[in-house]
């Protein structure tokens, strides 16, 4: 009987511990980019996807930005802003020149809070994650034909 009682107590403690554990913070984020999500919408055949992964210690974000059928790219950023509204640049993802039509990985790498610009400058990575989870961050890819951005997508928590 004592063994059964000890097993029951151990099981109850385990269940209580699990039920009171804090929710694990999101570490994966993504954005699907299209012209229709630009402000104002852009008619384009281009598309893209950005994938972000937060480091286990929450201080660094790795990313891959892939695009399809886009012409003359010169920049890509994370901007702060809700869907349907424009906002300031918070993180530079790509800066340079990709002349002609391009499909593939436009940019990949990592960034930390030291790379933040604009309203994120001086903030922690937690601030960017909070903006993302609140629906206030998007990826934008800028081209010569569409200086304000040709494709865009809100960053969301990945399933």
C-alpha positions, 0 to 999 in steps of 0.5 A: 500500500505504501508503494501505491501511495508514493507513486500516486503522490509522485504522479500528482506532484508531476501533474501539478508541476506541469500545469503550473509551468509558464508557457514557453515563449515563441522562438520561430517566426515567418512572413509570406511576402506578396505585392497585394500586402504592400501599402498601396498594393502592388501588381507583381509576379514576385513573392517571397518568404522570410523565416526567423528563429530566435536563439535559445537565450533570446539575444540573437535572431537568425533569418533566411529571406527567399524571393521569387521572380523579383527584379532589381532589388536594392533593400529589405528590412523589418519594419514596425507597423500593422497590416495595412499601414507603413512603418519605420525600419527596425532591422536591415536584412539586405542592402546592396544591389541584385540587378535583373530578375532573381529567384532564390535566397536574397539574404540570410544571417543573424542579427542582435539588438545592436543591429536595431535602427530607428525606433528599435535602436537601444531596445532589447530583442524582447521588444522586437519579439513583442512587436512581432507577437502583437502583429506590429512587424513586417518584412518588405523588399524594395526594388527600383520599380517600387521604391517603397516596397514590391512585396511585403508580409506581416511576421507571425509566430510559426506553427 
